[in-house]
Amino acid sequence: MEVPDIDAFQKMISDQYSRIKANPGTGKALPTLGTPGVTTTNNQLGILGTRNWQTEVFEEAEKISGEAMRSKLVVKDKGCMACPIYCTKLTYVKTGPYAGTLDEGPEYETIFAFGSNCGVASLEMIAKADRMSDEIGVDTISAGAVISFAMECFEKGVLSKEEVDGMDLRFGNEAAVIQLLEKIGKREGIGNILAEGAARAATKIGKGSEKYAITIKNLENAGHSPRGMKGYCLGMATSTRGGSHQDSRPTAERIGKSDRKVLEGKPEYAVGTQRATTLQDSMCVCRMTEGIYGLMEVTNEHLNIINVVTGMDLKLPDIVDITDRIWNLERSFNCREGHRREHDVQAIRFMSEPIPDGPSKGMYSPTQELEMLKDRYYDLRGWDKKTGIPTKETLQRLSLEQQAKDLCK
């Protein structure tokens, strides 16, 4: 496919580069600290998952912050091909037990997963765990989450020392994190169970451990707080994947563009951010630019890029329909496999335990509240409120005729 107007295309690219450089987030904060800069922000708001989300304030957050990583470990800034942001940080551990570790990262999610959520305040260990995860071939969010799950099970007496191969799995034991990560990679001992992920591991372990598996639709929760951000909470509960922070987005609530503590407008927020992420994925547009193109919805910024690149003459409602068609196709797949309204829920802890302390103390997502928000969300989506299945009218409007036949008999 050829770009229809190369001059317009090159001008658009030049304009985008200029805007990225001029934006405080993409022009300064991300090039300096990368995503680890979020660590301090989330901790100050009281929404940094700590010790398997038992609390959301980490008393040693400054030791694993973006600022600390910049001063101690960063040796080079890196960027994706043709990207001017350079938010990736190449790090090197010079001293200590993890000396010699060269890592691309860690990013914020990895710092949360192996750091605060495991009660560990060592950037050097986090970098080692990040590099090990790459070599083993595991996701750092899920790996860190299942380790923190095991740590809470150990501390609560659900798992004995014998059952965890003699390890001391108390929160903060960084050596145990590395040892257990290796066992997961090799599927040795307790690692063989934990390699299945927190939800499946809890099923095998039993003894009430399900409430310590912080998963949404059986996917480990990313490093953003559903308890502390009402719109993000609903967006994740109703999303295709569940625990992923890439289906719904926390950014607008975290920076105060949308009040994270109020319920009004949150169904609209959830739908809007889901539309934006769906379109961004289709465009291959990085989430780091969401502050420029649109934090809470599909915008004319997205539309202009699409029209210049493709030569199409789409209008904003056209691309909204495109995102809804994709989202409803994903939903239809899940519903065909048995997904229903009762599966659009949060982790047990997030629905039953208020945040115990810090700036977000008392926040959580009680079942009645979430169900009320889902009613409005389903109305906006055109889904049946009883089942959560897209209605025949919705699917036909989006030209998903086969899905309408399969699901709406």
ZABA-360333 format. One record per residue: x, y, z of N, C-alpha, C, CB in turn; residue in one letter. Coordinates in steps of 0.02 Angstrom, whole numbers, plus 50000, padded with zeros to 5 digits. Atoms other than C-alpha are relative to their C-alpha. Glycine has a CB too. Example, Ala and Ser with C-alpha at 12.3 -4.5 7.8 and 13.67 -1.06 7.14 Angstrom:
<nodes>
500454994150000506154977550390500455006050000499505000150062A
499584994149997506844994750357499615005550037500205002349929S
</nodes>
This chain:
<nodes>
500424994050000500005000050000500445006250000499525000050061M
499624993750004500665017149952499625005650035500135001949926E
500304994149970500365033050050499775004549943500515003850047V
500274996350057499225043349936500305006949989499265000750008P
499734993250006499985060449973500625000350044499485005550021D
499385000549962501805059050024500185006650034500564997849956I
499844993549969501985077750057499585001150063499865005749949D
500434999349941500495077850176500234995250055499274998649981A
499765005049952501175062150257500635002550036500154993349965F
499384997649970502905069650286499885006050046500515001849946Q
500174994349958502155085650354499684997650066499525004849963K
500325002749941501075075550474500524996950047499474994849981M
499475003049960502595065750534500415005350035500464995649957I
499614994549971503575081750562499615003450056500185005249946S
500424996949949502125089350658499974995650063499295001349973D
500055004549943501975073850768500655000050040499834992849976Q
499364999849965503825073950809500065006350042500594999649950Y
499964993649965503725092250858499555000050062499815005849954S
500475000249944502215089350969500254995350055499314997849976R
499725004749950503025074351054500565003350039500254993649965I
499444996749967504575084651092499775005750045500505002649949K
500244994349962503555099351157499584998050060499605004649956A
500435002349946502435088951271500414998550062499604993849978N
499615001249940503035088551453500114992650016499675003250059P
499935007149986502725069851468500464996549952499334996749998G
499605003450050503455063651305500645003649982499594999049937T
499404996150016504725077551288500515000650055499805006849979G
499544999249944505465077751462499974994350050499865006550036K
500065004949946504775065851594500204993049977499294999950028A
499845006750024504845049851492500714999349975499524998149945L
499305000750019506525053351410500484999950060500195005849955P
499564999749941507255056751583499944993850043499845006150041T
500115005449952506475043451693499694993849970499575002450056L
500365005750029505495032151576499384998350042500464993949996G
500595001949962503995022851644500134999150075499724993649973T
499905000449927504845020151815499835006450037500724998350013P
500204993849967504405038351849499314999550032500005005649951G
500675000849973502635032351885500024997150071499584995349955V
499945003249934503255023052040499875005150056500684996850010T
500084994849949503375038952144499305002850000500515005649990T
500674997150006501745046052078499484995450031499835001349927T
500505004649973500735030452118500064999250075500074993249966N
499915000749928501495028852290499735006150037500744999050017N
500254993949968501095046952332499245000350000500285006149964Q
500735000250003499295043952279499714994350042499774999249928L
500235005749961499215028152384499694994649958499515002250051G
500275005150045498905016652236500564995749969499595003349944I
499445004250022500545007052222499934993150034500695003250017L
500095006749972500214988352245500604997850041499874995149944G
499465001749954501234982552394499824993650038500125005850050T
500085006449965501464965152470499364996549978500005001150077R
500575003550031500224956752354499355004050009499924993150030N
500584995549997499054971852360499664999950068499504998149946W
500304999449933498774970252548499945007350019500434996250052Q
500044992849991499134988752550500235003249935500445002450061T
499824996650063499515001952418500475005950012499385002349964E
499464995349985500895012152499500614996050018499805005150057V
499385003549985502685005952498500485004850033500324996949935F
499614995349960503745013852633500705001149973500054997450070E
499334999250029505355011452532499965001549925500414993750012E
500114998750071504675017352364500565004249969499345003449990A
499484995750029506035030352344500614996049979500215005350051E
499425004250018507335016352334499914996549933500124994950054K
500135003450065506495008952179499675004949951499564993850010I
500314994950042505945025252099500385001149935499955006650038S
499664998350062506355031551926500615004350012499535003649954G
499434995849983507495044552004500584995950026499795005250052E
499475004349973508465031252099500314995849945499734995550056A
499755004150054508605020351945500455004249953499434996949961M
499614995650044509235035151842500705001250030499645006749990R
499364998249969510605039151967500444993950012499885003550066S
499615005949980511145021252008500154995249942499634996350053K
499925005650048510905010051856500005002049927499454995350011L
500084998450071510505019151694500665001849967499495005749990V
499394998550037511915019051568499855002749930500434993749994V
500164997650067510995023351408499245000449992500304995449946K
500704999450019509305029451344499904996649933499785007449998D
500155003550063508495018951209499285001549979500104992550008K
500674999050026506985020751098499824994949948499925007049972G
500225004350055505945010450979500195003249934499244998850003C
499784997550065506345012250795499625006349980499904994549946M
500274993650025506065030150734499635003950054499544998749942A
500364996449947505355035550903500465005250033499734995050054C
499584994849970506005052050975499975000350076499815006749973P
500104999449927505465048651155500594997050039499364996550020I
499455003449965506855036551208499844998850074500645004249993Y
500215001249930505925030851364500294993650029499254999850004C
499695006149974506795014051377500695001550029500054994649945T
499374998849967508275013551495500424993650002499895002650072K
499535005549995509765002051474500365000750067500505000049940L
499714999649933510404997851648500554994850009499454999050053T
499445004549985511954989651719500125000150075500645002049960Y
499865000649928512254983251896500754999150009499614994050031V
499274999949993514034987051948500264996050059500245007150005K
499745003249939514174979852123499474995550032500235005350051T
500465004049962513394967452243499874993249969499355003750007G
500125006950022512674950052218499754999449928499504996750046P
500265000350069511904954652049500445003849952499295002949998Y
499524996350041513444963451980500084996649932500685000550035A
499925002650067513644961551793499344999349962500334993450002G
500655000550034511774961651756499915005949953499424999750052T
500154995050050511444971051595499274999049979500494999649938L
500725000950010509594974351567499715005849960499644999450067D
500394994950032508454983651450499375001150042499824998149925E
500514999049950507354990551586500345000250069499454994449997G
500695002049998506624987451710499515005849989499854996850066P
500544995250007505014996451665499605000350065499544998149940E
500394999349939503755002151794499664993650021499485005449990Y
500385006049982502704986351787500454994850034499674997049939E
499535004849971504234975751827500235002350069500614999049954T
499824997249935504744987351969499454998750051500155007549995I
500575001549957503004985552043499984992550016499345002249966F
500135007149992502904966752016500534996650044499994996549933A
499465003149961504604961552086500225004350058500604998649955F
499804995449948504824976852196499485000750054500145006749970G
500474998549947503424984252300499524994250014499605006249984S
500495005349989502224969652273500314993850033499684998049935N
499655005349963503544957652340500345002850063500524996549955C
499704997049942504084969952474500755000949995499854996050060G
499284999550012505804971752395500195007149979500224994949946V
499784993250015506744988352388500685000249967500015004150064A
499355000450033508224983152281499925000549924500364993550018S
500034999350073508324989852103500464995049967500195007149980L
499525004850029509814978452074499674993149993500634999550044E
500345006450005508774963052113499455000149948499714998050067M
500534999350050507334969452007500284999549930499625006650010I
499685000550066508504971751860500204992949985500625004649997A
499815007150010509154954051885499384995849984500354997350064K
500615003850013507384947151892499715001649931499485001650054A
500244998150066506924956851736500394996449946500065007749990D
499585003450050508394949851639499874992550001500755001450014R
500155007149994508034932351704499344998349966499994997850073M
500665001250030506224933751650500044999849924499505005350022S
499895000050073506774938151473500314993449977500455005949980D
499645006150020507944923251467499574993750011500654999450039E
500445005749986506674911251545499414999949952499755000250072I
500574999450045505284917751434499345000750037499964994249955G
500614998949962504014923451564499855007550004500054997050071V
500224993049992503004939451584500175002450071499255000649987D
499784997649935503664950151725499425001750046500455006149992T
500574998549957501954955851787499734993650031499445003649960I
500275006349975501284938151801500504996450046499814995449942S
499505003449958502924931251871500055003250068500685000149965A
499964996649936503054944552005499364999050041500125007449990G
500645000849965501204942752047499934993150031499425001349952A
500085006849972501264923952069500504998950057500104994749945V
499525000449944502814925752179499715003650061500685003049980I
500294996449943501944938752288499404996250028499785007249979S
500545004449977500434927152295500274994550045499634996849939F
499695005349960501564913152359500265002750066500574996749961A
499744997049938502354924952485499445001150051500355006649984M
500554999049952500674929552560499744993350025499425003949967E
500215006749978500154911252563500474997350053499964995249940C
499505002349952501774907552655499925003650067500725001149973F
500054996249938501564921552781499344998650037500055007449984E
500655001449969499734916952812499934992750021499435001949952K
500015006949979500174898752842499644995249952499694999550066G
500335004350050499314892152686500514995349968499665004249945V
499455004150025500984885852619500534999350054500315003149935L
499495001149949502224877952739500705000649968499914993050032S
499314999550025504104879352724500184993749960500495000950058K
499875006250037504154861152668499685000249931499734993950040E
500364999650064502874864652531500335004849951499295002150012E
499654995450045503964878752461500744998249996499915007350024V
499315002650009505534868052455500505003050048500225001449929D
499554997749949506254874952615500185007449997500614996149998G
499844992950007506304893052558499655004250053499825002549930M
500314995149955505944907752672499665005249955500525003450048D
500364995850049504594916252568499665006150032499484995949965L
500284993949972504274931152680500125005849953500305001450069R
499934994050041503984947652592500665003550017499405004850012F
499374996449992505604957152565500624995749992500015003150066G
499435004450008506714941952545500194999649926499854992850027N
499844999550071507524946352380500344993749973500455005949988E
499685006250023508584930552370499474994749984500494997450054A
500545004950012506984920252382499635001549935499514999950058A
500334998150063506214930052238500384997249941499945007749994V
499595002550055507664925652124499994992349998500725002550007I
500005007349996507694907552183499334997249974500134997650072Q
500655002550020505824905452157499875001449926499455003250042L
500074998650071505874913851986500364994649958500285007049984L
499645005350035507174901151932499614993450002500714999050030E
500405006149994506094886951998499395000249954499784999050072K
500574999350045504614893651899500214998749929499685007150007I
499745001050068505654894251741500154992849984500625004149989G
499825007150009506234876351766499434995350019500624998450042K
500575003949975504554870451837500234994750049499634996749941R
499745004449948505444863051986499635001250066500755001150009E
500304999449934504594859552153499385004349999500505002850049G
500584995549997503354873052202499945004249937500055004550062I
500004996250062503854882052043499574996849946500695000749974G
500425003550049502924868851943499275002050006500074992450008N
500694997749988501284874252022499935007449984499794998650073I
500044992850011501644892852018500075001949927500525003550041L
499924998650072502124892051834499335000149964500464994949968A
500675000050030500264889451800499665006750008499574994650032E
500324993649986499894907151860499634999850066499525001949944G
500284999649933499074913152020499324996750005499955007150022A
500685002749996497284907951979500014992350000499585002549940A
499965007350002497704889951931500374997350061500344997749935R
499635002249941498974888652072499554999950061500615004650012A
500464999749942497644893952198499524994149999499625006650000A
500455005850005496484880452132500334993650024499764999249928T
499635006049980497824867352159500185000250075500634999349958K
499794999549930498384873952329499404999750046500385006750012I
500605000149959496624876952396500105003650066499774993050013G
499944997349932496444880952583499865007550004500704998650026K
500184992949998495664897852545500485004649965499935002150070G
499494995950033497134903752441499725004149943500564995749975S
500304996350056495944909952305499965007550014499304997249985E
500074992949985495724926352396500675003749997499705001050068K
499344996950006497604929452384500245000349928500514996250042Y
499824999850071497644926852195499705006349970499744993649962A
500254993550022497504944752134499975000149923500455005950027I
500095000750072496854941051961499325002749979500084992749979T
500634997950030495494947851848499914995849938499995007849984I
500115004950054494764934851731500604995349993499865003649933K
499445004649994496194923751789500675002749974499844993649963N
499374996850019497524936051727500235004550057499915004149934L
499724996149944498674943751856499935007549988500754998250010E
500124992850005498294962051891500655003849990499645002550062N
499424995850013499514974651821500095005050058499935003849933A
499804995749945500304988251928499605006450008500695001749993G
500434994149993498825000251932499384997950039499795003049929H
500485001949948497495000552066499275000449978500105004350059S
500724999750011495704995552026499625002850060499744993049984P
500344997349941495255000052205500045007650001500314997250064R
499894992849994495965017552189499805004149939500705001250014G
500214996450061495285022052015499364996849974500564999949946M
500665003050013493425019251986499884998449927499465004750025K
500115001350071493385020851797500444994449974500135006349961G
499535005350019494915010051773499764993350026500705001550025Y
500265006149970494144997151890499454996949956499725001550070C
500545002450043492574995751782500274997849932499465005449991L
499725001750065493594995751622500354993350000500485005349979G
499665006449997494644981051679499514994350011500525000150057M
500495005349986493164971251745499624997949938499505002350053A
500395001350061492274972551577500434998849939499545005749987T
499545000450057493814970851467500064992949974500685002650019S
499915006550032494264956751350500484995550040500265000949930T
499475004049968495824951151445499974999950076500675002549979R
500044999849927495464956451624500565003950032499994993150028G
499474996849962497074960151716500455004849962500424994850030G
499564995750040497914969451573499825007350007499974997949927S
500114992749997498134988151592500005003149930500555003350042H
499994997450069498124989651402499314999649967500504996149959Q
500684999950027496244986851377499635006250023499624993650020D
500234993649972495695000851492500615003650025499464998950057S
499404996249982496845014751547499915003950065500195004749945R
500034996449936497255022651717500235007249996500404996350050P
499614993850001498175038151656499595006150017500305000949933T
500394993949989496785051151653499795000750073499375000049955A
500184999749929496235046551829500615001350044499664993550022E
499404999149960498005045851894500245007250000500564995449974R
499754993150004498425063351834499465005250014500295001449931I
500524995549979496755070751886499565002849946500315005550035G
500454997850053495925073351718499294997550011500274997749931K
500645002749978494525062551785500064998250073499794993749957S
499975001249927494145061651971499964992550013499445003850037D
499965007249991494675044152018499554997350056500714998050013R
500385002249941493585043752175499255000449990500205004150058K
500724999350011491875047852101499754994849950499835007149977V
500305005050044490685035952012499685003149938499474996150038L
500344996850055489825048451899500455000249937499795007150019E
499644999950064490355046451717500494994349990500365006349994G
499505005350007491405030851748499824994849946500094996550066K
500145004450057490445019551626500215003149934499254998449998P
499784996550061490765032651492500765000149995499725007249999E
499275000249998492585033351546500264993249978500255001650071Y
499775006850018492765014451532499924998849926499614994850040A
500115001150072491995013851358500485004349960499275001849982V
499564995550038493005028851300500724997749999499975006950029G
499315002249998494685022251358500094993449962500244999250072T
499975006350038494305005051286499995001349925499424995450020Q
499994998250071493905012851118500685002749979499455005249985R
499354997150016495525022651124500554994649995500205005250052A
499495005250002496595007451165499914995349940500004995950065T
500145004250058495744997151030500255003349937499244998649994T
499774996550059496105010350900500765000749999499685006949995L
499284999349996497875013250960500354993449982500225002250069Q
499725006550018498234994650946499964998949925499644994450037D
500085001050072497554994450769500465004649960499275001349980S
499564995250033498595009750723500744998750015499825007050021M
499315001049974500155003150813500275006550028500474997349945C
499804993849967500205019350912500154998650073499445005449994V
499775001449932501155018851076499555003550052500725002350009C
500404997249945500195021751239500335006450028499914994950055R
499674994249971501505034651288499765006649968500754999449991M
500244994050034500705046851164499275001550016500084999349925T
500714999149987498965045551239499845007050027499754994850049E
500114993349976499175062351324499965005249944500555001950047G
500034995550058499355070251152499394998649958500634999349957I
500535001950046498075060651051499324999150033500184993849965Y
500645000849967496735057551182500044995050057499484997849951G
499945004249940496715050751360499384995750013500135004350060L
500625003349978494895045851376499534998149943499645004550046M
500465001450056494175043551201500385000349934499415005050000E
499764999250068494465042151016499905007349980499644995149950V
500044992950016494825059450947500175001449927500485003950045T
499824997950068495095069250787500754999449987499785007249989N
499285001050008496955067250819500134993149968500375000550068E
499945006750030496815048650783499745000149929499614994850042H
500334999850066495655052150637500455003149947499345003950004L
499574996650048496865064050553500574995549977500285006450029N
499455004550018498295051550558499754994649953500314996850064I
500275005450042497215037650485499855002549930499374997250031I
500194997450066496555048450344500615001949958499545006050008N
499404998250037498275055150296500374993849975500475004450044V
499625006050018499085037950296499634995849948500144995850062V
500385004550043497675028750207499685003549940499474996750039T
500364996550053496895042250098499254999250006500224997649933G
500715000749989495205037550168499715006650025499864994350051M
500344993949977493935050950208499514998250055499635003549941D
500425002149945493295044050371499815006050044500364994750042L
500224995149950492325054150499500074996850068499275002349987K
499895002749932492475052450687499524994450018499935005650050L
500445005749985490905041650704500204993549964499285001749981P
499785006050036491655029850575500524996250039500285002049931D
499475003749964493195025950678499764997750069500625004450008I
500315002649939492145024550836499664993349985499485005150029V
500325006350019491135011150746500524994549987499575001049937D
499475004950012492755002550693500254997150066500595003249961I
499775002549935493345001550873499464995650032500185005850047T
500545003949970491634995250929499934993249965499345003849997D
500045006350037491644982050792500554995150026500095001249924R
499455004149975493344975650853499844997550071500665003949999I
500135001749930492824976051036499444994950005499825006350040W
500565004749997491184967051004500174993349968499405003049965N
499765006350027492064954050899500384996150054500445001149938L
499645003149945493224950551045499504997550053500495005050032E
500495001949950491744950251164499604993949976499525005950015R
500385005650027490794938451050500404993550004499815001349927S
499575005949992492264926451049499974997450071500735001649980F
500015002149930492314926351238499324997150020500175006050046N
500675002449983490424924251251499874993149968499465005049977C
500065006650031490484909751129500334994750043500305000149929R
499645004749958491704901551249499734999750071500745001950002E
500335000749935490544903951397500025006150045500294994550035G
499944994049958490924921451461499325003350008500515004949970H
500634996849985489454930051545500105005850049499494995050027R
499974994249955489044944951654500374998550065499305002650014R
499715001649935489574935951812500764999549998499724993550026E
499275000250006491354935051745500315007049996500204996049938H
499764993150003491494953951730500075002750071499535004649958D
499904998149930492154955951907500745001450013499744994550048V
499324998649978493694961352001500274994450044500025006750037Q
499705004749952494894951552111499625000350066500765001550011A
500375000349937494114945952275500225005550048500104993250033I
499744994949954495244957552374499755007049981500775000050000R
500204993350022494774972752270499265001350012500165000949927F
500724999149989492914969652298499804999350073499634995049958M
500205001449931492984965252482500445003450053500014992750012S
499544997149951494474973852565500175007249981500644995950006E
499804993150012494614992852572500755000950008499625004850047P
499294998349990496365000152553500095002050073500235005749951I
499974999149928496944999952735500315006550024500374994450030P
499664994049976498005015652742500225004249941500614998250044D
499734995750053498785029952646499485004849971500284995949945G
500444994950030498015043652537499354997249971500375003649947P
500615003050028496745031452461499654995450049500184996149937S
500295004249948496235023552625499244999649993500185002750070K
500725001150002494495015952621499724998549931499665005850027G
500255001150067494345014452433500004992649982500415004049949M
500035006850028493774998052355499404999849953499954994550055Y
500545000650049492484991352233499504994850024500284998149930S
500495004949975491044983052327499564997549943499565003150054P
500375003450054490014971052223499405004049977499774993350023T
500614996250018488414981552228500185006049957499635002350063Q
499784994250039489354996752163500214998049930500595003550036E
499765002350066490194987152022499414997849957500504994350008L
500585002250038488544979251970499605005849973499564995450042E
500364994150021487714996251962500355003449941499935004950058M
499624996950054489105003151852499964995749937500735000950021L
500055004550057489004987751739499345000949963500084992750023K
500644998950033487154991051705500055005749950499465001650052D
499934994250045487555008051631500504998549944500235006250040R
499505001850051489095001351541499694995649946500594996350033Y
500315004450049488074987551458499515003849955499634994250035Y
500444995850041486795000451401500405003749947499635005050045D
499584996350047488175010651321500284995549945500585003550036L
499715004850048488904995351237499484996649955500394994750038R
500515003750037487254988251178500044992650014500075001349926G
499965007049979487444972151277499414998450045500674998650037W
500555002249958486094962251363500215000450074499794992849982D
499804998849930486104967251547499964993750043499575005350030K
500055006149961485624950051609500584995349987499354996549984K
499485004950018486934939951515500685003149986499784996249940T
499384996950021488244952451459500184998549927500564997750044G
499885001650071488094946051279499785005949957499614993449980I
500234994850046488034959051139499334998249970500535001249945P
500665001450029486264960851075500054998949925499525005750016T
500035001250073485774955450901500025006549962499364996149982K
500014993550033485434973550855500695003249998499505004650035E
499314997249997487174978950911500454996649950500294999450070T
499575003850044488044965150815499835001349926499954992650015L
500204998750069487034968150657500185007149979499244998949991Q
499814993150016487334986950665500745000549983499845004650059R
499274999950011489204983350669500224995049946500364998450064L
499875004650056489064971050522500334993550024500455003349948S
499765006349973489474956250634499434994849996500255000850075L
500585004250012488134945450556500104992950026499844999849926E
499885006949978488944928650592499974999550076500674997649974Q
500015000049927489184933050775499285000650026500435005850029Q
500704999449981487354938250784499654993349994499655005349957A
500305006650009486854921150716500234995150053500164997249930K
499725004849952488004911850834499745001150071500765000449999D
500144998449931487534921050994499275001750015500425005750021L
500684997449989485754927350969499494995749965499955007349976C
500455004750032484794911950916499315000450032500274992850004K
</nodes>
